[in-house]
Amino acid sequence: MDRLTTLRRGRLVFDVRDDGPDDGEPVVLLHGFPQDSSCWGKVAPLLHQVGLRTLALDQRGYSPGARPPGRGAYRLSWVAADVVALLDAAGLARAHLVGHDWGGAVTWAVAADAPERVASATVLSTPHPRAFARALPRSDQPLRSWYILFEQLPALPELLLRAGLQRGLRDRGLPAADAARYARRMREPGALTGALNWYRAIPFYATALPGRVRVPVTYVFGEHDFALSRSAAEGSAALVDGDYRFVALDAGHWLPETRPDEVARAVVDRVRSARGDLHHGHPDGLWDN
């Protein structure tokens, strides 16, 4: 089987990490801000051990060949379509989706709008966008989300983040090596603006949020997340019609980097439950109770 290293969509060229067993059931891994596909470096090998194939996409704005300059190119429906294009390029009718932070928002969107392509969804940190919107007037979520308004400004966020991103990530609980790697990537031409354009595109879809989700979903939430409230997290259940599980961890925001074992277990349990063999045990005893 030929492995994907890139995804071509129009003029955009995305980088892809396609790893794991050739015949493994496919799992698409979607990172958030300001990560890249390397955020799954501790999670993916655990998925490979239980026979899963992983396709980790460097999303729009993060792949050097896929950094369109205008914020309109980053609306949620368009970045969700990148995931469907990845499935098409890999010849996959369906896949299990796993997303963290903005990758979680994309996972909600694809699961809602293209359920026939999604075998299951595991979302890390990010509530359903409609649950997030509903929590704004009812919780402390606006205090946690002040940075979204700041990032709507032109140029100034880039100026400040170039100087302070690495330290800010460390201060918010990201391990130092990961913070350094992501900050270094954001110094590439166009990278930081591309990453910020995900936030700047919010006005383009704020009135057209994803709808109800009918596929099986596991939502993994860090109880100490600095950016997202428990109220928004708990509101996501009301928007899922399929089998739904909520997993709360004694953790912060950076779940792939700091809680890889718990994340991998949640993904594997969701995959096996979605295909009806949760109780068949994990190969080599991995995570067996």
Secondary structure, DSSP 8 states (H G I E B T S, - for coil): ----SEEEETTEEEEEEEES-TTSEEEEEE--TT--GGGGTTTHHHHHHTTEEEEEE--TTTSTB---SSGGGG-HHHHHHHHHHHHHHTT-S-EEEEEETHHHHHHHHHHHH-GGGEEEEEEES---HHHHHHHTTTSSHHHHTHHHHHTTSSSHHHHHHHHHHHHHHHHTT--HHHHHHHHHHTTSTTHHHHHHHHHHTHHHHTTS----B-S-EEEEEETT-SSS-HHHHHGGGGGB-S-EEEEEES--S-HHHH-HHHHHHHHHHHHHHHTT-GGG--GGGTT--
